[in-house]
Structure formats: structure tokens, C-alpha cells
């Protein structure tokens, strides 16, 4: 399992709060909640070697100073939007 850290221009936190959102990424389907997971198909742009799941229910925040390496791997805008919607569902923001 590895983690996807997302830092974007749409981050609601001010620059004085140096945090990044992190979601675990797993290739183990048993760790995913069906219907509440962003499925990543392997693509050169996302760095996945096999079908993997982003786990929005395990969202955490980490200090940007703890991020020691940045890769060129990216998810699509649609995958990020889906991930954000699942986070809102996870915390009960939508019914």
C-alpha cells in the first residue's frame, strides 16, 4: 500500500498552514469499500502497475515538510473530483 498526497490550487487551507491531504492507494480489493472507492486503472500517468483503489475513508493530513519525494504520477481531474465526493459521503456531508 502506498499513499497519494494531493496538493492543489483549490486547497482551502491558507498558505500558512502547510498541510497536504493523503489517501492510501491499495491493490488489495479486500481493503476497499464497494461503491466508495476510486478505482485507478494502470496508466503511465498515475504510476499504477495494476488496478488499484484510492481509499477516501482513510483520508489524513500530513505536514508538507514530511513529504520527502515528489513523483510525476498524477490522477485525472475526474478521479480527483470523484475522490472528493466520496470523502464528503464518508463524513456524512451528503445524503
C-alpha positions as CSV (number, residue, x, y, z in Angstrom):
1,X,0.0,0.0,0.0
2,X,1.2,3.5,-0.7
3,X,-0.3,6.9,-0.3
4,X,-1.4,9.6,-2.8
5,X,-0.7,13.1,-1.5
6,X,-2.8,15.8,-3.1
7,X,-1.7,19.4,-3.0
8,X,-3.7,21.6,-5.3
9,X,-4.5,25.2,-6.1
10,X,-8.1,24.5,-4.9
11,X,-6.8,23.6,-1.4
12,X,-9.0,25.6,1.1
13,X,-6.2,25.9,3.6
14,X,-4.2,29.2,3.7
15,X,-0.5,29.0,2.7
16,X,0.4,29.5,6.4
17,X,-1.0,26.0,7.1
18,X,1.5,23.7,5.3
19,X,-0.5,20.5,5.0
20,X,-1.3,18.1,2.3
21,X,-4.2,15.6,2.0
22,X,-3.2,11.9,1.8
23,X,-5.2,9.0,0.7
24,X,-4.0,5.4,0.8
25,X,-3.8,3.5,-2.5
26,X,-4.0,-0.2,-2.4
27,X,-4.0,-3.1,-4.9
28,X,-5.9,-5.2,-2.3
29,X,-9.6,-5.2,-3.1
30,X,-10.5,-6.5,0.3
31,X,-9.4,-3.1,1.8
32,X,-11.8,-1.2,-0.4
33,X,-15.5,-0.4,0.4
34,X,-17.5,-1.2,-2.7
35,X,-19.2,1.9,-4.1
36,X,-17.0,4.2,-2.1
37,X,-13.7,3.8,-3.8
38,X,-12.0,5.4,-6.8
39,X,-10.7,2.6,-9.0
40,X,-7.4,3.5,-10.8
41,X,-6.7,1.6,-13.9
42,X,-2.9,1.2,-14.6
43,X,-1.6,4.1,-16.7
44,X,1.8,5.6,-17.1
45,X,0.4,8.9,-15.8
46,X,-0.7,7.5,-12.4
47,X,2.2,5.2,-11.8
48,X,0.0,2.2,-11.0
49,X,1.2,-1.2,-12.2
50,X,-2.1,-2.9,-11.6
51,X,-5.7,-2.0,-10.9
52,X,-5.6,0.0,-7.6
53,X,-8.1,1.6,-5.2
54,X,-8.0,5.1,-3.6
55,X,-9.5,4.8,-0.1
56,X,-11.3,8.0,0.7
57,X,-12.4,6.7,4.1
58,X,-8.8,6.8,5.2
59,X,-8.1,10.5,4.3
60,X,-5.5,12.0,6.5
61,X,-3.5,15.2,6.5
62,X,0.3,15.4,6.8
63,X,2.7,18.3,7.1
64,X,4.2,19.2,3.7
65,X,7.6,19.1,5.4
66,X,7.1,15.3,5.8
67,X,6.8,14.7,2.1
68,X,10.3,13.8,1.1
69,X,9.8,13.0,-2.6
70,X,7.5,14.1,-5.4
71,X,6.8,12.0,-8.4
72,X,5.3,12.8,-11.8
73,X,2.4,10.5,-11.1
74,X,-1.0,12.1,-11.4
75,X,-4.7,11.2,-11.2
76,X,-7.1,12.8,-13.6
77,X,-9.3,15.8,-12.7
78,X,-12.4,13.4,-12.9
79,X,-10.7,11.0,-10.4
80,X,-9.9,13.8,-8.0
81,X,-13.5,15.1,-8.2
82,X,-14.8,11.6,-7.6
83,X,-12.4,11.2,-4.6
84,X,-13.6,14.5,-3.1
85,X,-17.2,13.5,-3.5
86,X,-16.5,10.2,-1.7
87,X,-14.8,12.0,1.1
88,X,-17.9,14.1,1.6
89,X,-20.1,11.0,1.6
90,X,-17.7,9.3,4.0
91,X,-18.1,12.1,6.6
92,X,-21.9,12.3,6.1
93,X,-22.0,15.6,4.1
94,X,-24.4,14.3,1.6
95,X,-27.4,12.0,1.9
